[in-house]
Amino acid sequence: MNFAVVVAVFPIIFIGELPDKTMFASLVLSTRGKPFSVWLGAAGGFLVHVVIAVTIGVALFRILPHRAVDIVVAAMFLVGAALALREATQDHEEEIIEREVVTKRRVASTAFIVIFLAEWGDLTQILTANLAAHYHDPLSVGLGALLALWCVAALAVASGQSLLRLINIGTVRIVTAVVLFALAGWAAWEAVR
């Protein structure tokens, strides 16, 4: 275990996750259920994805050229931005979450499923894989990434109920879409330069 790698990875993943759809998913879920149960489910989902990311990072990023990875990241950001815009105009998602989140176990399992599905191909998953390939230290990268993801989820669930009293979730999704479009442009720029 290399503590310097853990410390180097933490802020990269933390900042990468802040404008992320999974942070907003945790935030929304925490308005419908017990925040700690939401965090437990999210933490489990993140754990699975970090293990997958560092495993892929060590193997796959040795095979793929950097430009191909940047193109895939740009495409995923565009898809995420489009989904965020679509969700900003639909209110039925909150109704579905509200009906599903009834017990602590259900809250945790719903959060796990939402985070598990939302993290596939996510920026932080790709960053984690890339950092694992770069540092050749999957355990240290995995720990740094996991701690960062857990901290962002904790912030989201802790602020979920009070923050959404002040800010409309549709506005949050629109801002998320704008950020994702900007990140898609940046990733596309990186791919062509």
Salt bridges, closest charged atoms under 4 A:
ASP70 OD2 - HIS66 NE2 3.04
GLU87 OE1 - ARG173 NE 3.92
GLU93 OE1 - ARG173 NH2 3.29
GLU94 OE2 - ARG173 NH2 2.86
ASP122 OD1 - LYS21 NZ 2.68
GLU190 OE1 - ARG193 NH2 2.99
